[in-house]
Amino acid sequence: MILIGLGSNIGDRKKNILTAIQKLSQHQKISLTNISSLYETKPVGVTNQPDFLNGAIHIDTTLSPLELLEVCLDVECQMGRVRDQRWGPRNIDIDILVYHDLMIQDEVLNVPHPRLCERAFVLIPLQEIAGEIKVDRGLTPGELLSRICDKSDVVLYEQLSLELLPL
């Protein structure tokens, strides 16, 4: 299972996420298989910025993890993503959260995403599309969520489905 997280807090947040999903799914080696709802969430790290919309997608691909990372970064670049402040505002953020059961830790890519197990805004969308699949340290999104005390900052914004997407 390959899971990607998306977030946006600048401009038309929903449109930014849907545009990124569309661009990813148009790649000849990427097939979109599922999409979560969108959730509105408070910023983490740098808190003096607009709220985020976050969601996740499940894809199939023959791309290697590093090739997929290149595609994700290219989509961010095409969409005008500027990286001038860590955890700062951004029009789009695309993260590889899980790439099958691989564990990669190097200077370029960390999979599973290193903060996946700490963030309800990542785990709640993952629970929707991954269900009982183990995503980190042998645990499901639900099991990881049960370890997070406060999930109140994650509010359903809009339910999505593949059938309703303009892809």
Order of alpha helices (4+ residues) and beta strands (2+ residues): beta-alpha-beta-beta-beta-alpha-beta-beta-beta-alpha-alpha-beta
